[in-house]
Amino acid sequence: KCSGQPAGHVPDLTGFANPRLFATHMPYDSLPESIRWSHCRVIYICRNLLNAGVSMWHFVAHVDAGH
């Protein structure tokens, strides 16, 4: 959801000042064709699954401990 817009809404970023930055949790293959084939720069960050699991385990343990 973006700024109270319904799910699936694609925001119009043309009114944003340069450089425009846009963050999403969508996998690269799920991005619209217009973004994937444009000349914009895309920084794709992925995380090791084991590392993410250990991080989540520590987070949940910390929350459960009431901290």
Summary of the structure (lengths in Angstrom):
residues: 67
radius of gyration: 16.9
end to end distance: 29.4
largest distance: 47.6
contacts: 76
relative contact order: 0.07
helix: 34%
strand: 0%
